[in-house]
């Protein structure tokens, strides 16, 4: 469940991504804080991208033209998102390395319980 202190943008992203990750047991209650960082980073990236798209790449600063500060926010949010996206297998190459236990009963034929019987 998305924490109640999440931003509206992060809640929207959570609602879109979390159900499938929970179903695949990639997102558990232990992962809520890390997943919220991912959602907040993507929300921040979206906001910064909207600012960049609505203005110029160079803006007037105290000593003349300077790079739009929204570009820095956008780049930082992108780096954070990609770091956490990898942890949750949200890119094609990262999905190959995600290994989660799918199935409930460990004591069936293939589970570790078979070694103890």
Helices and strands as residue ranges (DSSP letters): H 8-23, G 29-31, H 32-53, E 58-61, E 64-67, H 69-87, H 92-95, G 112-116
